[in-house]
Amino acid sequence: MHKQGSFVSPLLSGVFCQCQADEAHRGSDPGGGVEDTGGPSFPSPPRAWPLSGVNTGSCDDSCEPSYLCELCGGPEQDHRLKVLFQVLDVNGDGGICVNDLSIGLKKLGVHRTELELMKIVKAGDKDLDGQLDFEEFVHYLRDHEKKLRLVFKSLDTKNDGRIDKQEIMQSLRDLGVNISEQQAEKILKSMDKNGTMTIDWNEWRDYHLLHPADNIPEIILHWKHSTIFDVGESLMVPDEFTAEEKKTGMWWRHLVAGGAAGAVSRTCTAPLDRLKVLMQVHASRTNSMCIAGGFTHMIREGGMWSLWRGNGMNVIKIAPESAIKFMAYEQIKRLIGSNQETLGILERFVAGSLAGAIAQSSIYPMEVLKTRLALRKTGQFSGIADCAKHIFRKEGMAAFYKGYIPNLIGIIPYAGIDLAVYETLKNSWLQRYATDSADPGVFVLLACGTTSSTCGQLASYPLALVRTRMQAQATIEGGPQMTMSGLFKHIVKTEGAFGLYRGLAPNFMKVIPAVSISYVVYENLKMSLGVVSR
C-alpha cells in the first residue's frame, strides 16, 4: 500500500521551492509553452537553472552545478536536492540504485513496489549504468515535474489551480471508470495535506514526485488496483477492463497473463484437485477416505504421476472458457443498456452470471472429460481423445452434459456471494484503515479475494458435488443413474447433510497456494508482456 498521502516527509516536500509567483507570472503555461489567457490560472512551478559559477558550501570547480529558483533565486534549494540525494544514496557510492531507492524512500515514509522503482531508475539513467548520479537524479525530478504539471493542468478543468472531487470523477469517467463521490473523496484524502478537500499543485506534485506514473491513464491505474488470480473454479465473474485498456490492447495481455498463471497454479495444486474429485465420488460412511489415505491410494494404484490425472484437460479449458466468458460479458453489458464501462455490483452479478452460464455451456463437455480422466484407472484410456471416443460410443452424446443443470444453478450462489463478500470486505477495510490511501494494496485485495472465493465455494459446494457425481455415475459399476433431485435426496438420506461436503478439505487446502502461485506468475508475466499495473 502506498502510504504517502496524508504524510509526506518535510525533506521530500521541500525538494522544490515553495515560493509563490506574483501576479505578473499568472497565466503562464506549466509546460513552458504559450500563455493561456482564456481564464484564471495559477503560478507556474518555480524552475531551477544550473548556474556553473554558484556552489553551496565549500566546493571546488569539479562539483555539480547549483540549481537556483528562477523566481526567488534561493540557493538553499540546491542544498535540499543534495540532502535528498544523500538520504537516498544509502551506500554512499555516489549513485542511487533500485535497492537504495527502496530503503531510502521507506525512511521518508514512501513505499513503492520494486517494479515502480525500476521504472524510476530506468527513466533517469542516461548512461545506462543501472543507477542515478546526482545530475541524472535532478534531471529526472525536473522532467517528471514538468509531466506531472501537464497532467495536473489537464485534470484542473475549472482552471482554478485546484482539483476537487468532481474533477477526479470526470477524469475517471473519461477513461471509462465510474466511481462514487465517497470514493472520489477517499482519493482526495490520500493527497490532501491541509484538509481543504481539494488538491493544489504542491500536494499533487509531492504525492506523485517519486512515483513513475506521469500521465493520466497511469495515475488512474495507480488509484484503481485489481488483481487476477486463479483458485481452480470456473464460476468467477470476469474482470473489468477500462476503455483505455481495451483501446491499447492491455486487456488481452491481462487475459494471457491470467490464463498462463492459472495453468501454472492448477498444475501445482492438481493432486489436491484430483483427491477432491475422488472423495466426492467414492467417499461415504462405509468408505471413509482421509487426505493421507487418498494420496496413498492414488500413488499405489498408478504411481506418482497419477496425482496429475485430469490436469491436462483442466488446463486446456482455461483458454476457450476465458475468451468466451470475456466476449459474452462485454456483449451482455451492452444488452443491459448501461452506458457505464464499469458496472455496479448488481449489474456485474447479472452480467457475470450470464457470461459464466454461456461459457460453461460452451465448454461443458470438457468438464465431463476432466472428471472422467481424474477418476480413470491405470490403462483405462490412452488419452483425452480416447476417453471422449469411449464415452460417446458407450453412453452417447448426452453423457457429455451430465450434471449440467446443477453446474448452471451453482453459478448463482458462487458469483453472488463471491462478489458481495469481496466488495463488503474491501469497503469495510477502506472505511476503517484507509487513512493514507484509497488503494488497499495487493495483500489486502488478495486476502479479500481469497475469503470471498472461499465463501462462494462453501455456498455452491453441494451443487458442485452433485454435478461431479452425475458426471461420474457411469463409472461406478452397479451404481444407480439418478437425477439431480434424486441424488440430493439419496446423499442426505444415506450420509446426512455432511455428505454434501465430501472433499471440502482438500478443496480449501488448495485455495491459498493456488492464489499465491497464480499471483506471482501473473505479476512476472505482466512485466514480460509490458502490462501496466492496474
C-alpha positions in Angstrom: 0.0 0.0 0.0 1.3 3.5 -0.8 1.4 5.3 2.5 2.3 8.7 1.4 -0.9 10.6 1.2 -1.5 12.3 4.5 2.1 12.4 5.5 4.9 13.4 3.2 8.4 13.8 4.6 9.3 17.5 5.0 12.6 16.7 3.2 10.6 15.3 0.2 8.0 18.1 0.1 10.7 20.7 0.3 12.7 19.5 -2.7 11.2 22.1 -4.9 10.9 25.7 -3.9 7.5 26.6 -2.3 7.7 30.3 -3.2 4.7 31.8 -5.0 4.9 33.9 -8.1 3.5 37.4 -8.2 0.6 38.4 -10.4 3.0 39.0 -13.3 3.6 35.3 -13.5 -0.1 34.3 -13.6 -1.4 32.7 -16.8 1.9 31.1 -17.9 1.8 27.7 -19.3 3.2 25.0 -16.9 4.7 23.1 -19.8 6.7 26.1 -20.8 4.7 26.9 -23.9 2.4 29.8 -25.0 0.4 31.7 -22.5 -3.1 30.7 -21.6 -5.2 33.8 -21.5 -8.5 32.1 -21.6 -9.3 32.4 -17.8 -7.9 32.4 -14.3 -4.8 30.2 -13.8 -2.2 29.7 -11.1 1.5 30.2 -10.7 4.0 28.3 -12.8 6.1 25.9 -10.8 9.4 27.5 -9.9 12.2 26.1 -12.1 15.8 25.7 -11.1 18.6 26.6 -13.5 22.1 25.2 -13.4 24.5 28.1 -12.6 28.1 26.9 -13.1 29.5 29.7 -11.0 27.4 29.2 -7.9 28.1 26.4 -5.4 26.8 25.6 -2.0 29.3 25.2 0.8 33.0 24.6 0.3 33.5 23.0 -3.1 35.9 23.2 -6.0 35.1 23.6 -9.7 34.6 19.9 -10.1 31.3 20.0 -8.1 28.0 19.6 -9.8 26.3 23.0 -10.8 23.9 24.6 -8.3 20.2 24.7 -9.1 18.6 28.0 -8.2 14.9 29.0 -8.3 14.3 31.3 -11.2 11.6 33.2 -9.2 13.2 33.8 -5.8 16.8 32.8 -6.6 17.0 30.8 -3.3 20.3 28.9 -3.2 19.0 26.7 -0.4 17.1 24.6 -3.0 20.4 23.1 -4.3 21.2 22.1 -0.7 17.8 20.4 -0.3 18.3 18.4 -3.5 21.8 17.3 -2.4 20.5 16.3 1.1 17.7 14.3 -0.5 20.2 12.6 -2.8 22.4 11.7 0.1 19.5 10.2 2.0 18.5 8.1 -1.0 22.1 7.1 -1.8 22.1 4.6 1.1 25.5 3.0 0.4 27.2 6.4 -0.3 28.7 5.4 -3.6 27.5 8.5 -5.5 24.7 6.7 -7.3 21.1 5.7 -6.5 20.2 2.1 -7.5 16.9 0.3 -7.0 17.9 -1.0 -3.6 19.0 2.4 -2.5 15.6 3.9 -3.6 13.7 1.2 -1.8 15.5 1.7 1.6 15.8 5.5 1.3 12.1 6.1 0.4 10.9 3.9 3.2 12.9 6.2 5.6 10.9 9.1 4.2 7.6 7.2 4.6 7.2 6.5 0.9 6.5 2.9 -0.2 6.9 1.8 -3.8 6.9 -1.6 -5.5 10.2 -3.0 -7.0 8.7 -2.6 -10.5 7.9 1.1 -9.8 11.4 1.7 -8.5 12.9 0.0 -11.6 10.9 2.3 -13.8 12.2 5.4 -12.0 15.8 4.3 -12.3 15.3 3.4 -16.0 13.7 6.7 -16.8 16.5 8.8 -15.4 19.5 6.5 -16.1 21.1 8.3 -19.2 24.4 6.5 -19.1 22.8 3.0 -18.6 24.9 2.1 -15.6 22.0 0.9 -13.5 21.9 3.9 -11.1 21.3 7.6 -11.0 24.1 10.0 -10.3 23.3 13.5 -8.9 22.9 15.1 -12.3 20.7 12.3 -13.6 18.6 12.4 -10.4 18.0 16.2 -10.6 17.2 15.9 -14.4 14.7 13.1 -13.7 12.9 15.2 -11.0 12.7 18.2 -13.3 11.5 16.2 -16.2 9.0 14.3 -14.1 7.8 17.6 -12.5 7.0 19.0 -16.0 5.0 16.0 -16.9 3.1 16.0 -13.6 2.3 19.7 -14.1 0.8 19.0 -17.5 -1.3 16.2 -16.0 -2.4 18.5 -13.2 -3.4 21.2 -15.7 -5.5 18.7 -17.8 -7.3 17.5 -14.6 -7.9 21.0 -13.4 -10.8 21.7 -15.8 -12.1 24.7 -13.8 -8.6 26.2 -14.2 -8.6 27.4 -10.6 -5.3 25.8 -9.5 -7.1 23.1 -7.5 -8.5 19.6 -8.2 -11.8 18.7 -6.5 -13.8 15.5 -6.3 -16.0 16.4 -9.3 -12.9 16.8 -11.5 -11.5 13.5 -10.3 -14.8 11.8 -11.0 -14.9 13.3 -14.5 -11.3 12.3 -15.3 -12.0 8.8 -14.3 -15.3 8.8 -16.3 -13.4 9.9 -19.4 -11.3 6.8 -19.0 -14.3 4.5 -18.6 -14.1 4.2 -14.8 -17.2 5.3 -12.8 -16.7 6.0 -9.1 -19.0 7.4 -6.3 -18.5 10.7 -4.5 -17.3 8.8 -1.5 -14.6 7.0 -3.5 -13.5 10.3 -5.0 -13.3 11.8 -1.5 -11.0 8.9 -0.4 -8.7 9.6 -3.4 -8.7 13.3 -2.4 -7.9 12.5 1.3 -4.9 10.4 0.2 -3.2 13.5 -1.3 -4.8 16.4 0.6 -2.5 17.6 3.4 -4.3 20.7 4.6 -7.8 19.3 4.9 -9.4 21.5 2.2 -10.8 18.5 0.3 -9.1 19.9 -2.8 -5.6 19.2 -4.2 -3.3 22.1 -5.1 -0.2 21.8 -7.3 2.2 21.3 -4.4 0.1 18.5 -2.9 -0.3 16.8 -6.3 3.5 17.1 -7.0 4.6 15.9 -3.6 2.3 12.8 -3.8 3.4 11.7 -7.3 7.0 13.1 -7.2 8.8 9.7 -6.8 6.1 7.6 -8.5 6.9 6.6 -12.1 3.4 7.4 -13.4 3.5 10.6 -15.4 0.3 10.6 -17.5 -3.4 10.4 -16.6 -4.1 6.8 -17.5 -1.1 5.6 -15.5 -2.1 7.7 -12.5 -5.7 6.5 -12.7 -4.5 2.9 -12.8 -2.4 3.7 -9.7 -5.7 4.6 -8.0 -7.7 1.6 -9.5 -6.0 -1.5 -8.4 -7.3 -5.0 -9.1 -5.8 -8.5 -9.2 -6.4 -11.6 -11.2 -5.9 -14.9 -9.5 -7.0 -18.5 -10.2 -8.5 -20.8 -7.5 -9.3 -23.5 -10.0 -13.0 -22.6 -10.1 -14.9 -21.7 -13.4 -17.7 -19.7 -11.9 -15.9 -16.4 -11.1 -17.2 -13.1 -12.6 -14.9 -11.8 -15.3 -12.5 -9.0 -14.6 -13.4 -5.4 -15.5 -11.3 -3.5 -18.2 -11.4 0.2 -18.9 -12.0 1.7 -22.3 -8.3 2.7 -22.4 -7.2 -0.8 -21.7 -9.3 -2.2 -24.5 -8.1 0.5 -26.9 -4.4 -0.1 -26.1 -4.7 -3.9 -26.1 -3.8 -4.3 -22.4 -7.0 -6.4 -21.9 -5.7 -9.4 -23.9 -2.3 -9.1 -22.2 -4.1 -9.4 -18.9 -6.1 -12.4 -20.1 -3.0 -14.1 -21.4 -1.1 -13.5 -18.2 -4.1 -14.6 -16.1 -4.6 -17.7 -18.2 -0.9 -18.7 -18.0 -0.9 -18.0 -14.3 -4.0 -20.2 -13.9 -2.3 -23.0 -15.8 0.7 -23.0 -13.5 -1.4 -22.8 -10.3 -3.8 -25.5 -11.4 -0.8 -27.8 -12.3 0.8 -27.2 -8.9 -2.4 -27.9 -7.0 -3.6 -30.7 -9.3 -3.0 -33.5 -6.7 -5.4 -31.8 -4.3 -7.9 -31.3 -7.0 -7.9 -35.0 -8.0 -8.2 -36.0 -4.4 -11.2 -33.8 -4.1 -12.9 -35.5 -7.1 -12.1 -39.0 -5.7 -13.6 -38.1 -2.3 -16.7 -36.5 -3.9 -17.4 -39.7 -5.8 -16.1 -42.6 -3.7 -16.1 -41.4 0.0 -19.1 -42.4 2.1 -19.9 -43.5 5.7 -18.8 -47.0 4.8 -15.8 -45.9 2.8 -14.2 -43.2 4.9 -11.4 -41.6 2.8 -9.0 -39.3 4.6 -6.5 -37.0 2.9 -3.4 -39.1 3.7 -5.3 -42.3 2.8 -6.5 -40.8 -0.5 -2.9 -39.8 -1.6 -1.6 -43.3 -0.6 -4.3 -45.0 -2.7 -3.6 -42.9 -5.8 0.2 -43.5 -5.6 -0.2 -47.2 -5.0 -2.7 -47.5 -7.9 -0.9 -45.5 -10.5 2.4 -44.2 -9.2 3.4 -40.6 -8.5 2.3 -39.3 -12.0 -1.3 -40.5 -11.3 -1.7 -37.5 -9.0 -1.9 -35.3 -12.1 -4.7 -37.3 -13.9 -7.2 -34.9 -15.4 -4.9 -31.9 -15.1 -4.3 -31.7 -18.9 -7.9 -31.1 -19.6 -8.3 -28.7 -16.7 -5.5 -26.5 -18.2 -6.7 -26.8 -21.8 -10.1 -25.5 -21.0 -8.8 -22.2 -19.5 -8.2 -20.5 -22.9 -11.6 -21.2 -24.5 -13.5 -20.6 -21.3 -11.8 -17.3 -20.5 -12.2 -16.0 -24.1 -15.9 -16.9 -24.3 -16.7 -15.6 -20.9 -14.9 -12.2 -21.7 -16.7 -11.8 -25.0 -20.1 -12.8 -23.6 -19.6 -10.4 -20.6 -18.9 -7.4 -22.9 -21.9 -8.2 -25.1 -24.2 -8.6 -22.1 -23.0 -5.3 -20.7 -24.2 -3.7 -23.9 -27.5 -5.5 -23.8 -28.1 -4.4 -20.2 -28.1 -0.9 -21.7 -25.7 0.7 -19.2 -23.7 3.5 -20.6 -21.0 2.9 -18.0 -17.9 0.9 -18.7 -17.7 -0.2 -15.1 -20.9 -1.8 -13.8 -22.4 -1.7 -10.3 -22.3 -4.8 -8.1 -25.9 -6.0 -9.1 -25.2 -5.4 -12.8 -21.8 -7.2 -12.5 -23.6 -10.1 -10.8 -26.2 -10.4 -13.6 -23.7 -9.9 -16.5 -21.1 -12.2 -14.8 -23.6 -15.0 -14.1 -25.0 -14.9 -17.6 -21.5 -14.8 -19.1 -20.5 -17.7 -16.9 -23.5 -19.7 -18.0 -22.7 -19.2 -21.7 -19.0 -20.1 -21.2 -19.9 -23.2 -19.2 -22.5 -24.3 -21.8 -19.8 -24.0 -24.5 -17.1 -25.9 -22.8 -19.1 -28.3 -20.5 -18.1 -31.5 -22.3 -14.5 -30.6 -21.2 -15.7 -30.6 -17.6 -17.1 -34.1 -18.0 -13.8 -35.3 -19.7 -11.8 -33.7 -16.8 -13.8 -35.6 -14.2 -13.7 -38.9 -16.1 -9.9 -38.6 -16.7 -9.3 -37.8 -13.0 -11.3 -40.9 -12.0 -9.8 -43.3 -14.6 -7.8 -46.4 -13.6 -4.3 -47.2 -14.9 -4.5 -48.2 -18.6 -8.2 -47.4 -18.9 -7.7 -44.6 -21.5 -4.7 -43.8 -23.7 -5.5 -40.0 -23.7 -8.1 -37.3 -23.9 -9.3 -38.3 -27.4 -9.6 -42.0 -26.4 -11.6 -41.1 -23.4 -14.0 -38.9 -25.4 -14.4 -41.7 -28.0 -15.1 -44.3 -25.3 -17.8 -42.1 -23.6 -19.5 -41.3 -27.0 -19.6 -45.0 -28.1 -20.9 -46.4 -24.8 -23.2 -43.6 -23.5 -23.9 -41.3 -26.4 -23.7 -37.5 -26.8 -26.0 -36.8 -23.8 -23.2 -38.1 -21.4 -21.1 -35.0 -22.2 -23.8 -32.9 -20.5 -24.4 -35.0 -17.3 -24.5 -32.7 -14.3 -25.1 -29.6 -16.5 -28.1 -28.4 -14.5 -26.6 -28.3 -11.0 -23.5 -26.8 -12.5 -25.5 -24.0 -14.1 -27.5 -23.4 -10.9 -24.2 -23.3 -8.9 -23.1 -20.2 -10.7 -25.7 -18.0 -9.0 -24.7 -18.6 -5.3 -21.0 -18.7 -6.2 -20.9 -15.5 -8.2 -23.3 -13.6 -6.0 -21.6 -14.4 -2.7 -18.1 -14.0 -4.1 -18.9 -10.5 -5.3 -20.9 -9.5 -2.3 -18.3 -10.7 0.2 -15.4 -9.2 -1.8 -17.0 -5.8 -2.0 -18.1 -5.8 1.6 -14.6 -6.8 2.9 -12.9 -4.3 0.6 -15.1 -1.4 1.5 -15.0 -2.2 5.2 -11.3 -2.2 5.1 -11.2 1.2 3.3 -13.6 2.8 5.8 -11.6 1.6 8.8 -8.0 1.7 7.7 -7.6 3.7 4.5 -6.4 7.0 6.1 -3.4 7.4 3.9 -4.5 6.0 0.5 -7.7 4.8 -1.3 -5.6 1.9 -2.6 -5.8 -1.0 -0.1 -2.7 -2.7 -1.5 -2.2 -6.1 -3.1 -2.1 -8.2 0.1 -5.4 -6.8 1.3 -7.0 -7.4 -2.1 -5.6 -10.9 -2.2 -7.0 -11.6 1.3 -10.4 -10.2 0.3 -10.4 -12.3 -2.9 -9.4 -15.5 -1.2 -12.0 -15.1 1.5 -14.8 -14.2 -0.9 -13.9 -17.1 -3.2 -13.9 -19.5 -0.2 -17.4 -18.2 0.9 -18.6 -18.7 -2.7 -17.3 -22.2 -2.8 -18.9 -23.1 0.5 -22.3 -21.9 -0.7 -22.2 -23.7 -4.0 -20.3 -26.8 -2.9 -23.3 -29.2 -2.6 -24.3 -28.4 -6.2 -20.6 -29.0 -7.3 -20.6 -32.4 -5.5 -23.9 -33.5 -7.1 -22.6 -32.3 -10.5 -19.4 -34.4 -10.1 -21.3 -37.5 -9.0 -23.7 -37.2 -12.0 -20.7 -36.9 -14.3 -19.2 -40.0 -12.8 -22.3 -42.2 -12.4 -21.5 -44.4 -15.4 -18.0 -45.2 -14.0 -19.5 -46.8 -10.8 -20.3 -50.4 -11.5 -23.9 -51.3 -10.4 -24.5 -47.7 -9.2 -27.9 -46.2 -9.8 -28.4 -43.5 -12.5 -30.1 -40.7 -10.6 -31.4 -37.2 -11.4 -30.2 -34.1 -9.6 -33.0 -34.1 -7.1 -32.9 -37.9 -6.6 -29.1 -37.7 -5.9 -29.6 -34.9 -3.4 -32.2 -37.0 -1.5 -30.0 -40.1 -1.7 -27.0 -38.4 -0.3 -28.8 -36.7 2.6 -30.7 -39.9 3.4 -27.6 -42.2 3.4 -24.9 -39.8 4.6 -26.6 -36.9 6.2 -26.1 -33.2 5.3 -22.3 -33.7 5.9 -22.3 -36.0 2.8 -22.9 -32.9 0.6 -19.5 -31.6 1.7 -17.3 -34.6 0.9 -13.9 -33.5 -0.4 -14.2 -30.0 1.0 -11.0 -30.2 3.0 -8.6 -30.7 0.0 -10.6 -28.1 -1.9 -10.0 -25.5 0.7 -6.4 -26.6 1.2 -5.6 -25.7 -2.4 -7.0 -22.1 -2.3 -4.1 -20.3 -0.6 -1.3 -22.0 -2.7 -3.4 -21.5 -5.9 -3.9 -17.8 -5.2 -0.2 -17.3 -4.2 1.2 -19.1 -7.2 -1.1 -17.6 -9.7 -0.4 -14.1 -8.4 3.4 -14.5 -8.5 3.3 -15.9 -12.0 0.7 -13.3 -13.1 2.8 -10.4 -11.9 6.0 -11.7 -13.6 4.2 -12.4 -16.9 2.8 -8.9 -16.8 6.3 -7.5 -16.8 7.3 -9.7 -19.8 4.1 -8.7 -21.7 4.6 -5.0 -20.9 1.3 -4.7 -19.0 0.7 -1.5 -17.0 0.0 -2.2 -13.3 -3.8 -2.0 -12.7 
